[in-house]
Amino acid sequence: MAIYDVSVPLRPGMPTYADSEPGPVLDFHSLLSRGDSANVSALSVGSHTGTHVDAPVHFIEGRPAVEAMPLDYLVGPAHVLEYRGERHLTAAGLEAAGLPSGARRLLIKTRNGAFWDDDHFHPDFVGLAADAARWLVQRGFVLVGIDYMSIEQFRSPTHEVHHALLDKGIVVLEGLDLRAVPPGEYFMVCAPVKVVGGDGAPARVLLWDSDQRFD
């Protein structure tokens, strides 16, 4: 059974949004190599670094934070859609993709994947158009993921995509690495760090063939 880890490794020097958000820092307080009894470190990382979820409170004051995300949104069948377009994915593009009628979790694989080979941020990434977000809301999706740092255009003036999705409690999953994953149906586990009050949190995301189960 193939299991895909579609999480981006957290490491010093990795790209962050606009190369300005805080990246990972691993600070060792004790080290075996210094004669200490154990290796003990402190991890500092931005809440939207690498593979991460956005909670509603990220854009909407007073709305639920990371610890309140429904588990049944984070775990379950997911459809990986490969989108080869150069512009942001529209509602018409989603309609033409022929998604399964029962799909409720969508992971979008784009040309963005190549950007993970570069330690600098690429503002020309592909995201969702505003009408695509509304299309997903209307069809009852509970989670939408994409393979770079934001699900909508760089420095959107209105953040319409985030507002449309997060207002309905849809989990926004950003920073996936889907390069090794063929399009199709999978079972997904998305496990964000349970940060109380968090506007976002790093997540480990695993996919495996939807018709396979662990023994």
Secondary structure, DSSP 8 states (H G I E B T S, - for coil): --EEE-B----TT---GGGTS---EEEEEE-GGGT-SS-EEEEE--TTSSSEEE-GGGTSTTS--GGGS-HHHHEEEEEEEE---SS-B-HHHHHHTT--TT--EEEEE-GGGGGGG-SS--TT---B-HHHHHHHHHTT--EEEESSS-SS-TT-SS-HHHHHHHHTT-EEEE-B--TT--SEEEEEEEEE---TT-SEEEEEEEEEETT----
